[in-house]
Amino acid sequence: MNGMVSLSSLDVSQNHFTGPLPSNLSSSLMAFNVSYNDLSGTVPENLKNFPPPSFYPGNSKLSLPAGSSGSSASEASTKKSNLLVKVVIIVSCAVAIIILILVAILLFCICKSRRREERSMTGKETNRRAQTIPSGSGGGMVVSAEDLVASRKGSSSEILSPDEKLAVATGFSPSKTSNLSWSPGSGDSFPADQQLARLDVRSPDRLVGELQFLDDSIKLTPEELSRAPAEVLGRSSHGTSYRATLDNGVFLTVKWLREGVAKQRKEFAKEVKKFSNIRHPNVVTLRGYYWGPTQHEKLILSDFISPGSLASFLYDRPGRKGPPLAWIQRLKITVDVARGLNYLHFDRAVPHGNLKATNILLDGAELNARVADYCLHRLMTQAGTVEQILDAGILGYRAPELAASRKPLPSFKSDVYAFGVILLEILTGRCAGDVITGEQEGVDLTDWVRLRVAEGRGAECFDSVLTQEMGSDPVTEKGMKEVLGIALRCIRSVSERPGIKTIYEDLSSI
């Protein structure tokens, strides 16, 4: 290609030329194309202003000189390409992070939903049992809504809900005693319709923590408590209750709290001391507590009350203690419980928060009623109490305002609702957790009674034992109708619900 100094146009593309471009080409070239060859080296200075298509494609070993138009275009193209790659990488990373966050949120919601469903299904399978409505007219007596309104008695006092933020705790299912070791996880059995989930509560072979007493009525060491024979009284989501027999023959109820339920020690001890001066014939006395070195070694000590709970005498089921309760016994129990609640509400200014038939203990041959487990909601963590609230609701004692609240808190009025449910249990002989089936869909105890009364068939609600009594005693009939009216007032909406003082006065006057 030498000697081409006078050319004005040169096109030698696609000729497989090799080697460098000659440096003596005419500087007056107007058109120039050497693409699709195998040239190498650097483009001469006099050719550097030609655009890249004059040299490429092909000529992979040929380089443009610095400052050429082709070089600038190439560098700009490279920079643009690099910037585009960076943008794509940044956007891709951002999208990936957003997707990961959304996936994590979705998984969390799914897990939370499954836990709620499992808890709901477990509660339903555990506590709701179908029974059939009894036939018959109840001896011909008719109880109507008008009768119940007419039975209402006036009173001068209503109680407002407390300002304190407390949490409701649940009790345990109807108990069954058996000889056990101190380990709450060991072999205690219940009928098939009373099974509860096994508790993750363990006990050491020997208690080595500290026993704290609220008075001087008892004295014992952790070692003495360790070797005390124990029988199970009942189990629930917050722990297991035992009857412990001390060396001196004294009986104590020992409630072993499950792991993670109790508050921190300082707060726990502070709350226990608040109950140290509670002394009332219708309230079970708290005696002290044990604080062990690990999370699962927390015990509450209280008086043991015999012969058993109201539930073990009331429901017509296998294992019921003694003959059915007569009306005069049932009425006395209602007055005793109301008196105990009135004391807690007025003298101590605390709601019970855990009221149900299994927490009403009958003392001695006269069956004096005493309320128990009134302090549990003050001793448990907030996480624990939420679980207890749900359990209590499944059993049928939870007030509607607690069920509707995302953060349910106990109140005097929620105690009154639970007491109203207990009155219905005493009148009907049925358990609050039962589902009653018959002509319509299954309903719970409170709805069943409301429906019967609204239809003028309130007499069908009464326990058959009571129906026989009232057939020959007009006073019994009148008293049962009045108690039914009181019970229905207790389970009204919270704004219409009376205070316990009103209820106590009305029951005492029957």
Secondary structure, 3 states (H helix, E strand, C coil): CCCCCCCCEEECCCCCCEECCCCCCCCCCCEEECCCCEEEEECCHHHCCCCHHHCCCCCCEEECCCCCHHHHHHHHHHHHHHHHHHHHHHHHHHHHHHHHHHHHHHHHHHHHHHHHHHHHHHHHHHHCCEEECCCCCCCCCCCCHHHHHHCCCCCCCCCCCCCCCCCCCCCCCCCCCCEECCCCCCCCCCCHHHCCCCCCCCCCCCCCCEEEECCCCCCCCHHHHHCCCEEEEEEECCEEEEEEECCCCCEEEEEEECCCCECCHHHHHHHHHHCCCCCECCECCEEEEEECCCCCCEEEEEECCCEEEHHHHHCCCCCCCCCCCCHHHHHHHHHHHHHHHHHHHHHCCCCCCCCCHHHEEEECCCCEEEECCCCHHHHECHHHHHHHHHHHHHCCCCCHHHHCCCCCCCCHHHHHHHHHHHHHHHHHCCCCCCEEECCCCCECHHHHHHHHHHCCCHHHHCCHHHHHHHHCCHHHHHHHHHHHHHHHHHCCCCCCCCCHHHHHHHHHCC
